[in-house]
Amino acid sequence: MIGLALGSGSARGLAHFGVIKALKENDIHIGCVSGSSIGAIVGAAFAGDNHLGLEKAYRAMDKRSVRSLMDLVLPRSGFMEGERAVKFISEYYGNDSFEALNIPFLAIATDILTGKEVILKEGSLTQAVRASSAVPGLLTPVKWGKWVLADGGMVNPVPVSCVRALGAQKVIAVNLNHHFFSHPKKDKTPKAKLFGKKLSAKNKEKSEENSSSLDWLSKLSQPFSKLDYPALINFNKWVKEEPLPGILDVLMASVDIMETQITENRLAIDKPDLLIQPNLSHIRFLDFHKANEIINEGYLATC
């Protein structure tokens, strides 16, 4: 029996659809599947033979529809509740039961109370997938019995060991964290000018009155220019300094670095028979609107 281990990686995980398509075209029959995070989302749909519908739904996404799935909450244990995303994927999980799947499937999660790996194989399929994909800090964790569960990628990003436990003699694994995210070069224009550009795009008449956006900030600070306030000094530094990554970029980069290191260590121990590693270094964690491109990368990496 051939097992398929689908790795974590948020939007990069849409490449799993391309991998599955290529495997099917080459008459490679998968007898069991395991997944962490986005790997669990795709893996559950595949195990129930509903992956084509889910793939179509992702392909139809644009930036606006991606944002519509983000149900922001007052940050307590995560920025998003995840209920909208759950509603979106649950349509493709049949009667929401592990037992009703066509082939055995395991979802991998992490108990944040103990730091241990938790393998989910019964109960609500949707909630298991939700728990497996709860990216730390981004999505709130899931209470599951005695566990408080979050992203499975923290302990087993490419769960080769889990499909072997299901009886797979051969394992095909998909690693989405082989290539670290390459941040595009940032525009070195000061924040003040960037703000001014946005302002002028929205209101050309007002922007024409200012020789530049720096003039706008200069006028703003004129009442305080003769005062040596520490706040004014800090303000001037803020205008001139190199812009840092946003909070979401920092959070996602941290997860990326962590999972890349864990993946390398786990794959050195749990070696698959075939390792597929699409080049997705240009894909951000929430680039679900680039589904067509990502899926194609997965397909090409497998063919």
C-alpha positions as CSV (number, residue, x, y, z in Angstrom):
1,M,0.0,0.0,0.0
2,I,1.2,3.5,-0.9
3,G,0.7,6.2,1.7
4,L,0.6,10.0,1.1
5,A,1.9,12.5,3.7
6,L,0.8,16.0,3.0
7,G,2.8,18.7,4.7
8,S,2.0,22.0,6.4
9,G,2.5,25.4,4.8
10,S,-0.8,27.4,4.7
11,A,-1.5,28.7,1.2
12,R,1.4,26.8,-0.2
13,G,-0.5,23.7,0.6
14,L,-2.8,24.2,-2.4
15,A,0.1,22.6,-4.2
16,H,-1.2,19.3,-2.8
17,F,-4.0,19.4,-5.3
18,G,-1.5,19.5,-8.1
19,V,0.5,16.6,-6.6
20,I,-2.7,14.5,-6.3
21,K,-3.6,15.3,-9.9
22,A,-0.2,14.2,-11.2
23,L,-0.3,11.0,-9.1
24,K,-3.7,10.1,-10.5
25,E,-2.6,10.7,-14.1
26,N,0.3,8.3,-13.5
27,D,-2.1,5.6,-12.1
28,I,-0.5,5.7,-8.6
29,H,-3.1,4.5,-6.2
30,I,-3.0,6.0,-2.7
31,G,-4.2,3.7,0.0
32,C,-4.0,6.0,3.1
33,V,-3.2,9.6,3.8
34,S,-2.1,11.9,6.7
35,G,-1.8,15.6,6.9
36,S,-0.7,18.5,9.0
37,S,-2.3,21.9,8.9
38,I,-3.3,22.7,5.2
39,G,-2.2,19.1,4.5
40,A,-5.0,17.9,6.7
41,I,-7.5,20.2,5.0
42,V,-6.6,18.8,1.6
43,G,-6.0,15.3,2.8
44,A,-9.4,15.0,4.4
45,A,-11.2,16.1,1.2
46,F,-9.0,13.6,-0.8
47,A,-9.7,10.7,1.5
48,G,-13.4,11.4,1.0
49,D,-13.0,11.8,-2.8
50,N,-14.2,15.4,-2.5
51,H,-10.9,17.1,-3.3
52,L,-11.9,18.3,-6.8
53,G,-14.8,20.3,-5.4
54,L,-12.5,21.9,-2.8
55,E,-9.9,22.6,-5.4
56,K,-12.4,24.4,-7.6
57,A,-13.5,26.5,-4.7
58,Y,-9.9,27.6,-4.0
59,R,-9.3,28.3,-7.6
60,A,-12.2,30.7,-7.6
61,M,-10.8,32.8,-4.8
62,D,-9.6,36.4,-5.2
63,K,-8.1,38.7,-2.5
64,R,-11.6,39.8,-1.5
65,S,-12.9,36.3,-0.9
66,V,-9.8,35.4,1.1
67,R,-10.3,38.4,3.3
68,S,-14.0,37.5,3.8
69,L,-12.9,34.2,5.5
70,M,-11.0,36.2,8.1
71,D,-13.2,36.5,11.1
72,L,-11.1,38.8,13.3
73,V,-11.6,38.7,17.0
74,L,-10.1,40.6,20.0
75,P,-6.7,38.9,20.3
76,R,-6.7,36.6,23.2
77,S,-5.3,33.3,21.9
78,G,-5.4,34.2,18.1
79,F,-6.3,36.9,15.7
80,M,-9.1,34.9,14.0
81,E,-11.8,32.6,15.3
82,G,-11.8,30.4,12.1
83,E,-15.5,29.8,12.0
84,R,-15.8,31.2,8.5
85,A,-13.0,29.0,7.2
86,V,-14.6,26.0,8.8
87,K,-17.9,26.7,7.1
88,F,-16.1,27.1,3.8
89,I,-14.3,23.7,4.0
90,S,-17.0,21.7,5.8
91,E,-19.1,21.5,2.6
92,Y,-16.4,19.1,1.2
93,Y,-16.3,16.7,4.1
94,G,-19.5,14.7,3.4
95,N,-21.1,13.7,6.7
96,D,-18.1,15.0,8.7
97,S,-16.9,11.6,9.9
98,F,-13.6,9.8,9.7
99,E,-15.4,6.5,9.5
100,A,-17.2,7.5,6.3
101,L,-14.0,8.2,4.3
102,N,-13.0,6.1,1.4
103,I,-9.4,5.6,2.6
104,P,-7.8,5.8,6.1
105,F,-6.9,9.4,7.1
106,L,-5.1,10.9,10.1
107,A,-4.9,14.6,11.0
108,I,-1.9,15.8,13.0
109,A,-2.2,18.4,15.7
110,T,-0.1,19.7,18.7
111,D,-1.3,19.8,22.3
112,I,0.0,23.3,23.4
113,L,-0.4,22.2,27.1
114,T,2.2,19.5,26.8
115,G,3.9,20.1,23.4
116,K,3.1,16.6,22.3
117,E,1.9,15.3,18.9
118,V,-1.7,14.3,18.8
119,I,-3.0,12.1,16.1
120,L,-6.7,12.6,15.3
121,K,-8.5,9.6,13.7
122,E,-12.1,9.8,15.0
123,G,-14.8,12.3,15.8
124,S,-15.7,15.4,13.8
125,L,-13.6,15.6,10.6
126,T,-14.1,19.3,10.3
127,Q,-13.0,20.0,13.9
128,A,-10.0,17.7,13.5
129,V,-8.9,19.7,10.5
130,R,-9.6,23.0,12.2
131,A,-7.4,21.9,15.1
132,S,-4.6,20.7,12.8
133,S,-4.5,24.0,11.0
134,A,-4.7,26.4,14.0
135,V,-1.5,28.4,13.2
136,P,-0.2,29.7,16.5
137,G,-1.1,33.4,17.1
138,L,-3.2,33.5,13.9
139,L,-6.1,31.0,14.6
140,T,-7.4,30.3,18.0
141,P,-6.6,26.8,19.3
142,V,-9.3,24.1,19.6
143,K,-10.4,22.4,22.9
144,W,-10.5,18.7,22.3
145,G,-11.2,16.6,25.4
146,K,-8.2,17.0,27.7
147,W,-6.1,18.7,24.9
148,V,-5.9,22.2,23.6
149,L,-4.9,21.7,20.0
150,A,-3.0,23.9,17.5
151,D,-1.1,23.5,14.2
152,G,0.3,20.0,13.7
153,G,3.2,21.5,11.8
154,M,4.8,22.4,15.1
155,V,5.6,18.8,15.8
156,N,5.3,16.9,12.6
157,P,5.2,19.1,9.5
158,V,5.4,16.2,7.0
159,P,3.8,13.3,8.8
160,V,5.6,10.3,7.2
161,S,5.5,8.3,10.4
162,C,1.7,8.5,10.6
163,V,1.0,6.9,7.2
164,R,3.6,4.2,8.0
165,A,1.6,3.6,11.2
166,L,-1.5,3.1,8.9
167,G,0.4,0.3,7.2
168,A,1.9,2.0,4.2
169,Q,4.8,0.0,2.7
170,K,5.8,3.0,0.5
171,V,5.4,6.6,1.4
172,I,5.1,9.7,-0.9
173,A,5.7,12.9,1.0
174,V,5.1,16.5,0.1
175,N,7.3,19.1,1.8
176,L,6.2,22.7,1.3
177,N,8.9,24.2,3.6
178,H,12.0,23.2,1.6
179,H,12.4,26.8,0.2
180,F,12.3,29.6,2.7
181,F,10.0,32.5,1.8
182,S,11.9,35.1,-0.3
183,H,10.7,38.5,0.8
184,P,10.4,40.9,-2.2
185,K,12.5,44.0,-2.1
186,K,10.7,46.7,-0.3
187,D,10.2,50.2,-1.7
188,K,12.7,52.3,0.1
189,T,10.6,55.4,-0.2
190,P,10.0,56.8,3.3
191,K,6.7,56.0,4.9
192,A,5.7,59.6,4.5
193,K,6.0,59.5,0.7
194,L,4.3,56.2,0.5
195,F,1.4,57.7,2.5
196,G,1.4,60.7,0.2
197,K,1.2,58.4,-2.9
198,K,-1.8,56.7,-1.6
199,L,-3.4,60.0,-0.7
200,S,-2.8,61.4,-4.2
201,A,-4.3,58.3,-5.8
202,K,-7.5,58.8,-3.8
203,N,-7.7,62.6,-4.1
204,K,-5.7,64.2,-6.9
205,E,-6.9,67.7,-6.3
206,K,-5.6,67.8,-2.8
207,S,-2.3,66.2,-3.7
208,E,-1.6,68.8,-6.3
209,E,-1.6,71.4,-3.5
210,N,1.3,69.7,-1.9
211,S,4.7,69.6,-3.6
212,S,5.3,66.2,-2.0
213,S,3.9,64.0,0.8
214,L,6.8,65.1,2.9
215,D,5.5,68.6,2.8
216,W,2.3,67.3,4.4
217,L,4.2,65.7,7.3
218,S,6.3,68.8,7.6
219,K,3.2,71.0,8.0
220,L,1.9,68.6,10.5
221,S,5.0,68.9,12.7
222,Q,5.4,72.7,12.3
223,P,3.7,73.7,15.5
224,F,6.2,71.5,17.4
225,S,9.3,72.1,15.3
226,K,10.8,74.6,17.7
227,L,10.3,72.2,20.6
228,D,12.8,69.6,21.4
229,Y,10.3,67.0,22.3
230,P,11.5,63.3,22.4
231,A,8.2,62.4,20.6
232,L,9.1,64.7,17.7
233,I,12.6,63.2,17.5
234,N,11.1,59.7,17.4
235,F,8.6,60.9,14.8
236,N,11.4,62.2,12.5
237,K,13.2,58.9,12.9
238,W,10.1,57.0,12.0
239,V,9.7,59.0,8.7
240,K,13.3,58.3,7.7
241,E,13.8,54.7,8.8
242,E,13.8,51.6,6.7
243,P,10.3,50.0,7.0
244,L,10.2,46.7,9.0
245,P,8.0,43.7,8.1
246,G,4.4,43.9,9.4
247,I,3.2,41.9,12.4
248,L,1.6,39.2,10.2
249,D,4.8,38.9,8.2
250,V,6.8,38.5,11.4
251,L,4.4,35.9,12.8
252,M,4.3,33.9,9.6
253,A,8.1,34.1,9.0
254,S,8.6,32.8,12.6
255,V,6.3,29.8,11.9
256,D,8.1,29.2,8.5
257,I,11.5,29.2,10.1
258,M,10.4,26.9,12.9
259,E,8.7,24.4,10.6
260,T,11.6,24.4,8.1
261,Q,14.0,23.3,10.9
262,I,11.6,20.7,12.3
263,T,10.9,19.3,8.8
264,E,14.6,18.8,8.1
265,N,15.1,16.9,11.4
266,R,11.9,14.8,11.0
267,L,12.7,13.9,7.4
268,A,16.2,12.8,8.4
269,I,14.6,10.2,10.7
270,D,11.3,9.4,8.9
271,K,12.6,9.2,5.3
272,P,9.9,8.8,2.7
273,D,10.4,6.7,-0.4
274,L,9.6,9.7,-2.6
275,L,9.9,13.3,-1.5
276,I,8.1,16.0,-3.6
277,Q,9.3,19.6,-2.9
278,P,7.6,22.3,-5.0
279,N,9.4,25.6,-5.2
280,L,7.1,28.0,-3.5
281,S,9.5,30.5,-1.9
282,H,7.6,33.3,-3.5
283,I,4.3,32.4,-2.0
284,R,3.1,34.1,1.2
285,F,1.2,32.2,3.9
286,L,-2.1,33.8,3.0
287,D,-1.7,33.9,-0.8
288,F,-4.8,31.7,-1.4
289,H,-5.8,34.0,-4.3
290,K,-2.8,32.5,-6.2
291,A,-4.4,29.1,-6.2
292,N,-3.9,28.4,-9.9
293,E,-0.2,29.2,-9.8
294,I,0.4,27.2,-6.6
295,I,-1.5,24.1,-7.8
296,N,0.5,24.2,-11.0
297,E,3.7,24.3,-9.1
298,G,2.7,21.1,-7.2
299,Y,1.8,19.4,-10.5
300,L,5.0,20.3,-12.2
301,A,7.1,19.2,-9.2
302,T,5.4,15.7,-9.3
303,C,5.5,15.0,-13.1
